[in-house]
């Protein structure tokens, strides 16, 4: 398990490293002192898990994540519990209070391991879907066998993904957005941000948005913002 620590407090980083030494399968590949360095290392090293401080001098951990399109599992660490609700809006794996308790860290690592085991069972396939592919979806007792073109977007809900269909039905399946993205045709689906993958065939309009980004309106009326990084990628891919 490759881990990156992003925290501006040296003593906090040292304590977390000490606690993680008890886990033989954990490899700390980088420790970063601010959000900019953290973002760079995450993109370069592609870790499995990031321990991310929330309050840092240059920008918050939340702001950093908003600038990354595809991110690994994140455990927020903070001296305050007031950010817990917002943290889970970012589909955080866990939220640890400083000073970090060894027992809570053990629960966190176990949670990650269980999640990985479940995902390995549902996302082991790597063959690419095609434009005319049909996909099978199961949500509880309900099943669908539909054309891929009838999917408007995929929305991450932590360990699950909500599939928005053209008939206004929204099955929820156990899978990760990253695993789904790897199987989708790249000229048909686009990763808008950390939470959404959109079907380009259902884009009705696009307009400028904050921080040189774009806002996309889909055929179902939903407005999806492209992250700053993905806005640049979108321009590079589709500009004449």
PyMOL commands that set and color helices and strands:
alter all, ss='L'
color gray80, all
select helices_A, chain A and resi 10-20+35-45+61-66+84-89+102-122+148-150+177-183+200-202+210-212+228-238
alter helices_A, ss='H'
color red, helices_A
select strands_A, chain A and resi 2-6+27-32+49-53+73-78+94-97+134-139+142-147+151-157+160-165+170-174+189-191+196-199+203-208+214-218+223-226
alter strands_A, ss='S'
color yellow, strands_A
deselect
rebuild
show_as cartoon
